[in-house]
Amino acid sequence: MADARAYAKKYYKNYNPSYPEYSQDCTNFVSQILNAGGKSKVVSNSNAKLVSDNKYWYIKSLPKGGKGRSASWTVVPDLYSHLTRKQKGYSSTSKSSIISNAKAGDVIQFKRSDSKRYTHSMWVYSKSSDNLKLSGHTDNHLERSFNAIKGYKTYRIVKM
């Protein structure tokens, strides 16, 4: 947990040059934090730029240059599909229920009321009795108040 927290602190606004940056970088950053915290990559032997099979979770350098990755490294629903193969998931429309069920180190994903899928991922940096502090990219934060986030209707946790 300390390594994951240190990584989030170091790279929440100064991106790690070892990884590509995406315009919607939230899940890429959550994956980096999880990996820095000790979660092992599950790497495919493929040299494709994108592998869609969610049993894999990785980003790697390719022999002819560039990076290859699994969709689960950077795509919100694919990360959830990969992680919940072995971790428990929990969803709710109640922020207080999410707060009571989450712990530092978990992943939180967000879905807008007008969306059919979850579209944003953040990592739980810390927890108090009535709030979560979240780290994330796209809109860069180290300790964003979960209670202050607006515009979403449903939330889900991946219990790490």
RANOR-V515625 format. One record per helix or strand of 2 or more residues. SS is the DSSP state (~ for helix, > for strand). FROM is the first residue (numbers start at 1). TO is the last residue. Records with the same first field share a line. If there is no record, write none. Layout:
SS: FROM-TO  FROM-TO
//
This chain:
~: 2-11  26-36  71-74  76-83  95-101  146-148
>: 50-51  59-61  67-70  88-92  107-111  120-128  131-136  141-145  154-159
//
